[in-house]
Amino acid sequence: MGPRFRDRTDAGKRLGEHVARLRDAGRLGDLTDPVVIGLPRGGVPVAAEVARMLDAPLDVIIVRKLGVPHRPELAMGAIGEDDVRVIDDEIVERVGVTASEVDHVEASERFELARRSERFRRDHERVPLAGRDVIIVDDGIATGATARAACLVARTEGARRIVLAVPVTPRGWGDDGRSGADLVVALWTPGDLSSVGQWYDDFAQTSDDEVVALLDHAGR
């Protein structure tokens, strides 16, 4: 196992430095006028540090994981703003989830997505993504369903180019092109990633208030 992160802020600082080095070396292509997008809630503290390092605006794309009934930690898909819906047919078939069960979970998560959208966007207009380079940041990737949904939202909104940047992701994730991003950047890519939290000393849940405070600070 590689080096651990103290918390999401530490991970964001290290990820931001890494992304900045790649940008300065020309390894991210023509990265101009980027927007940094955090995935609420845990991805926002990480994204805030990346945005600060790149001197870029910070916003969120709200997505919700669709957890398998009785195994909610296992994602069978995700939903996002703009009516985006991503289903992992392989997981659904493997665990034997019925269509009605998927619909039930989705209905519940749609309610929470709407609640978070109202909470986070009450005082913050969405940063336009059309024609811009978008860096989507999360605190890590396990199955990647929410990251794929976020990339699809950004693509729907007209993003010119999408970079998905995370502190840790399973080795080889995104190599099949299913991530929805043009490029995946990660600090660590272990072959034995059982959970994102194992890479953090402090992986306490990020609150709604913390997300709002980070967006307020970035807006100022």
C-alpha positions in Angstrom: 0.0 0.0 0.0 1.3 3.4 -0.9 1.4 6.7 1.0 -1.9 7.6 2.8 -3.6 11.0 2.8 -4.2 12.8 6.1 -7.6 14.0 5.0 -9.3 15.3 1.9 -7.6 18.7 2.1 -4.2 17.0 2.1 -5.3 14.9 -0.8 -6.5 17.9 -2.7 -3.3 19.8 -2.2 -1.2 16.9 -3.4 -3.5 16.3 -6.4 -3.6 20.0 -7.3 0.2 20.1 -7.3 0.3 17.0 -9.5 -2.3 18.4 -12.0 -0.4 21.7 -12.1 2.9 19.9 -12.9 1.2 17.9 -15.7 -0.4 21.2 -17.1 2.9 23.0 -17.0 4.6 20.1 -18.8 2.0 20.1 -21.5 0.8 16.7 -20.6 -2.8 17.8 -20.3 -3.0 19.2 -23.8 -4.3 22.7 -24.4 -5.8 23.2 -21.0 -7.1 26.8 -21.1 -9.7 28.5 -18.9 -10.5 25.4 -16.9 -13.4 24.9 -14.5 -12.9 22.6 -11.5 -15.9 20.5 -10.5 -16.2 18.7 -7.2 -18.5 15.8 -6.6 -20.5 16.4 -3.4 -19.9 15.8 -0.8 -16.5 14.3 -0.3 -15.1 15.4 -3.6 -15.6 19.1 -2.9 -12.8 19.6 -0.3 -10.4 17.9 -2.7 -11.6 20.0 -5.6 -11.4 23.2 -3.7 -7.6 22.7 -3.3 -7.2 21.8 -6.9 -9.1 24.9 -8.0 -6.9 27.0 -5.7 -3.8 25.6 -7.2 -4.9 26.2 -10.7 -6.5 29.6 -9.9 -9.7 28.2 -11.5 -13.4 28.6 -10.6 -15.0 25.9 -8.4 -18.5 24.4 -8.9 -20.2 21.1 -8.3 -22.0 18.5 -10.4 -24.6 16.7 -8.2 -24.7 13.0 -8.7 -26.1 10.1 -6.6 -24.9 6.6 -6.5 -27.6 3.9 -7.0 -26.7 1.3 -4.4 -27.7 -2.4 -4.7 -30.6 -3.1 -2.3 -29.2 -4.7 1.0 -25.7 -3.8 -0.3 -25.8 0.0 -0.6 -22.0 0.3 -0.7 -22.0 -1.6 -4.1 -23.0 0.8 -6.9 -25.2 -0.6 -9.7 -25.3 2.8 -11.3 -25.7 6.5 -10.7 -27.9 9.5 -11.6 -27.0 13.1 -12.1 -28.4 16.6 -13.0 -29.9 17.0 -16.4 -31.7 13.7 -16.0 -28.5 11.7 -16.5 -28.8 8.0 -15.7 -26.0 5.4 -15.8 -26.7 1.8 -15.1 -24.0 -0.9 -14.7 -25.7 -3.8 -16.4 -23.0 -6.2 -15.4 -23.5 -5.5 -11.7 -27.3 -5.6 -12.0 -27.2 -9.0 -13.7 -24.6 -10.4 -11.3 -26.4 -9.6 -8.1 -29.9 -10.3 -9.6 -31.5 -6.8 -9.1 -34.9 -6.5 -10.7 -36.1 -3.6 -12.8 -38.6 -2.6 -10.1 -35.8 -2.6 -7.5 -33.7 -0.3 -9.6 -36.7 2.0 -10.1 -37.3 2.1 -6.3 -33.7 3.0 -5.5 -33.6 5.6 -8.3 -36.8 7.3 -7.0 -35.3 7.6 -3.5 -32.0 9.0 -4.9 -33.8 11.4 -7.2 -35.4 13.0 -4.1 -32.0 13.4 -2.4 -30.4 14.8 -5.6 -33.2 17.4 -5.8 -32.6 18.3 -2.1 -28.9 18.7 -2.6 -29.4 20.7 -5.7 -31.6 23.2 -3.9 -29.2 23.3 -0.9 -26.0 23.8 -2.8 -27.3 26.0 -5.6 -29.5 28.3 -3.7 -26.9 31.1 -3.7 -24.7 29.8 -6.5 -25.5 29.9 -10.2 -24.0 27.0 -12.2 -20.7 27.9 -13.9 -21.2 27.5 -17.6 -19.3 24.5 -19.0 -20.0 24.9 -22.7 -16.8 25.1 -24.7 -14.6 24.9 -21.6 -12.1 22.4 -20.2 -13.6 20.8 -17.2 -11.6 19.0 -14.4 -13.9 16.7 -12.4 -12.6 15.9 -9.0 -13.7 13.3 -6.4 -12.0 11.9 -3.3 -11.4 8.6 -5.0 -12.9 6.0 -7.2 -14.2 2.6 -6.2 -16.7 1.4 -8.9 -16.7 4.8 -10.8 -20.4 5.0 -11.4 -20.8 8.5 -10.0 -17.7 9.7 -11.8 -19.1 8.4 -15.1 -22.4 10.1 -14.4 -20.7 13.4 -13.7 -18.7 13.2 -16.9 -21.9 12.6 -18.8 -23.5 15.6 -17.2 -20.5 17.8 -18.2 -20.6 16.4 -21.7 -24.3 17.1 -21.9 -23.6 20.7 -20.9 -21.1 21.1 -23.7 -17.7 20.7 -22.1 -14.9 20.9 -24.6 -12.7 18.5 -22.8 -13.0 16.5 -19.6 -10.2 15.6 -17.2 -11.2 13.3 -14.3 -8.7 13.8 -11.5 -8.7 11.8 -8.2 -6.2 11.0 -5.5 -6.7 7.2 -5.9 -8.4 4.9 -8.3 -8.1 1.1 -9.1 -5.3 0.2 -11.4 -6.4 0.3 -15.0 -9.7 2.0 -14.3 -10.8 4.1 -17.2 -8.5 2.3 -19.7 -11.6 0.8 -21.4 -12.8 4.3 -22.3 -16.0 4.0 -20.3 -15.1 6.7 -17.8 -16.6 9.4 -20.0 -13.5 11.5 -19.6 -10.9 12.4 -22.2 -8.2 11.8 -19.6 -8.0 10.2 -16.2 -5.4 11.5 -13.7 -4.7 9.8 -10.4 -1.9 10.0 -7.8 -2.1 6.4 -6.9 -3.5 3.4 -8.8 -3.3 0.4 -6.4 -4.2 -3.1 -7.6 -5.9 -3.9 -4.3 -8.3 -1.0 -3.8 -11.1 -2.4 -1.6 -12.4 1.0 -0.5 -11.4 4.7 -0.9 -11.5 5.3 2.8 -8.5 2.9 3.4 -6.3 5.5 1.8 -7.2 8.2 4.3 -6.3 8.7 8.0 -9.4 10.9 8.3 -12.3 10.0 6.0 -15.1 11.5 8.1 -18.2 12.4 6.1 -18.3 15.9 4.6 -21.4 17.8 5.6 -23.7 19.9 3.5 -22.5 23.0 5.5 -18.9 22.3 4.6 -19.8 22.1 0.9 -21.7 25.4 1.0 -18.9 27.1 2.9 -16.3 25.9 0.3 -18.5 27.2 -2.5 -19.0 30.5 -0.7 -15.3 30.9 -0.2 -14.5 30.1 -3.8 -17.1 32.5 -5.0 -15.5 35.3 -3.1 
